[in-house]
Amino acid sequence: MISPLELIISKSLKPVSVSAGAEIKIEFNQVPNKNTMGVNRWSGNGEIVDVPLKDNVLIVPIEKGKYVYDVYANWDKGSSSFTFVIEVK
């Protein structure tokens, strides 16, 4: 299975520019099963950090740089994950 970081690199996805400390709200058309949604942040060296969510909102780091996020959740009919990259300016 390909990691989110490898996916971003292989697809040459462009980061979305965000302000330091910005809030990103995670929403789905269908609500995931209770206590199944989470977010990981991947670093360039492969380190994975669990990112806390409060009311489905994650807070962007204040340090400038590129960050890769992996949002995952489960529903009654399956599970999925979504990857995106941001650049804090």
C-alpha positions, 0 to 999 in steps of 0.5 A: 500500500502506498503511503500518503506522502508517497502519493503526494510525491508521485502525483506531484500534487500542489499544496494549498496555501494557508495561514499559520494557525488556520483552522481546517474543518473536516466534513463528509456528505455522510457522517462517519461512524462515531469515534472512527474519524482521525487525522495523521500528519506525515513528515518528510522523514516518514514520521507520523503524528496523530493530529487532534480534532475538536468538533471536526476541526484541525489547527494548522501548525504555526511553523512555515512549511509543507504538511501532508495530512491523511484523514480517515474514517469508517462508515457502515458500508466501509472505510476510506482515507483522504490525503491533502497537502498544505503549505503554511506561509 
